[in-house]
Amino acid sequence: MTRTEPSDRLPGRPEPGDPLQPARPSPDTLELLALRRSAPAASLSEPGPGPDELKDLLRLAFRVPDHRKLGPWRALTITGDARRALGDVFAEARRLADPNAGEAELTLERRRPLRAPVVVAIISSPVHDDPKRTPIWEQELSAGAVCQTLLIAACAMGWAATWITEAPAYDPFVRKALGVQDQEKIAGFIYLGSATEPVQERPRPNSDDKVRPWTGRTD
Ligand SMILES: Cc1cc2nc3c(=O)[nH]c(=O)nc-3n(C[C@H](O)[C@H](O)[C@H](O)COP(=O)(O)O)c2cc1C
């Protein structure tokens, strides 16, 4: 597909109070949602989104429902040589967690962030001292919505992407190196780039098995 140029990529940013349409029929969006697939991280290659595109993608990704408008998330963009530095962090984390890890395992860790040209860490950053006590769970759900919206926006902009956590997302050494605070969590690493191979549909739960009408009976 042809990627859109930065100048015509997005409509202008609406200001608070600007009138917007509550429903916006979009067959393209329906098709994207019906057919979108993540790409394996190992299949992502150069090029990836540049700085302006990344900025646009994150602007879109942050347009998610967010109870009490706390903005309980943030992102770290990791590109170029920073991916190498992150790989070193992953390897050191593995060495600390598993002193028996051999060179092959450490190399695998070092290479993880190099699988794609762009890695974005989405960090759930809930507000714990919110006077209105917005539940942390709701704030974390909003961070999940950021991840998924980023996948959708990337796909619509012509980039292949995948959302993964792997062990590093939960590792204390990695968390410290990325400046993740005690109350924060890494919601995911979103790997972005160009797909080198087609993807196939994966098995999906049947929505009929997941949906029941609730009839109002409480017994
Ligand atoms: C929070 C979260 C963490 C994930 N972490 C991993 C992971 O560490 N490794 C992995 O192979 N897939 C992981 N996945 C699944 C990938 O995103 C996977 O490719 C996904 O099933 C693709 O589905 P899609 O094609 O519908 O986007 C994770 C998914 C989520 C939501």
The ligand as an SDF file (V2000), in Angstrom:
LIG
                    3D

 31 33  0  0  0  0  0  0  0  0999 V2000
   -0.7140   -7.6160   26.8790 C   0  0  0  0  0  0  0  0  0  0  0  0
   -0.2600   -8.5300   25.7830 C   0  0  0  0  0  0  0  0  0  0  0  0
    0.9950   -9.0740   25.8450 C   0  0  0  0  0  0  0  0  0  0  0  0
    1.4360   -9.9470   24.8490 C   0  0  0  0  0  0  0  0  0  0  0  0
    2.6890  -10.4540   24.9520 N   0  0  0  0  0  0  0  0  0  0  0  0
    3.1090  -11.3270   24.0280 C   0  0  0  0  0  0  0  0  0  0  0  0
    4.3900  -11.8980   24.1380 C   0  0  0  0  0  0  0  0  0  0  0  0
    5.1360  -11.5960   25.0600 O   0  0  0  0  0  0  0  0  0  0  0  0
    4.7840  -12.7750   23.1930 N   0  0  0  0  0  0  0  0  0  0  0  0
    3.9510  -13.1170   22.1580 C   0  0  0  0  0  0  0  0  0  0  0  0
    4.3460  -13.9380   21.3260 O   0  0  0  0  0  0  0  0  0  0  0  0
    2.7230  -12.5830   22.0160 N   0  0  0  0  0  0  0  0  0  0  0  0
    2.3000  -11.7050   22.9400 C   0  0  0  0  0  0  0  0  0  0  0  0
    1.0590  -11.1540   22.8320 N   0  0  0  0  0  0  0  0  0  0  0  0
    0.1910  -11.5670   21.7330 C   0  0  0  0  0  0  0  0  0  0  0  0
    0.5600  -10.8630   20.4440 C   0  0  0  0  0  0  0  0  0  0  0  0
    0.1040   -9.5580   20.4180 O   0  0  0  0  0  0  0  0  0  0  0  0
    0.0100  -11.7480   19.3780 C   0  0  0  0  0  0  0  0  0  0  0  0
    0.7750  -11.6220   18.2610 O   0  0  0  0  0  0  0  0  0  0  0  0
   -1.4870  -11.5400   19.1500 C   0  0  0  0  0  0  0  0  0  0  0  0
   -2.1080  -12.7480   19.4690 O   0  0  0  0  0  0  0  0  0  0  0  0
   -1.8270  -11.1710   17.7290 C   0  0  0  0  0  0  0  0  0  0  0  0
   -3.1760  -10.9720   17.6170 O   0  0  0  0  0  0  0  0  0  0  0  0
   -3.8120  -10.0370   16.4770 P   0  0  0  0  0  0  0  0  0  0  0  0
   -3.3560  -10.5190   15.1500 O   0  0  0  0  0  0  0  0  0  0  0  0
   -5.2700  -10.1740   16.7090 O   0  0  0  0  0  0  0  0  0  0  0  0
   -3.3480   -8.6290   16.7340 O   0  0  0  0  0  0  0  0  0  0  0  0
    0.5870  -10.2710   23.7760 C   0  0  0  0  0  0  0  0  0  0  0  0
   -0.6840   -9.7020   23.7070 C   0  0  0  0  0  0  0  0  0  0  0  0
   -1.1110   -8.8430   24.7010 C   0  0  0  0  0  0  0  0  0  0  0  0
   -2.4830   -8.2500   24.6030 C   0  0  0  0  0  0  0  0  0  0  0  0
  1  2  1  0
  2  3  1  0
  2 30  2  0
  3  4  2  0
  4  5  1  0
  4 28  1  0
  5  6  2  0
  6  7  1  0
  6 13  1  0
  7  8  2  0
  7  9  1  0
  9 10  1  0
 10 11  2  0
 10 12  1  0
 12 13  2  0
 13 14  1  0
 14 15  1  0
 14 28  1  0
 15 16  1  0
 16 17  1  0
 16 18  1  0
 18 19  1  0
 18 20  1  0
 20 21  1  0
 20 22  1  0
 22 23  1  0
 23 24  1  0
 24 25  2  0
 24 26  1  0
 24 27  1  0
 28 29  2  0
 29 30  1  0
 30 31  1  0
M  END
$$$$
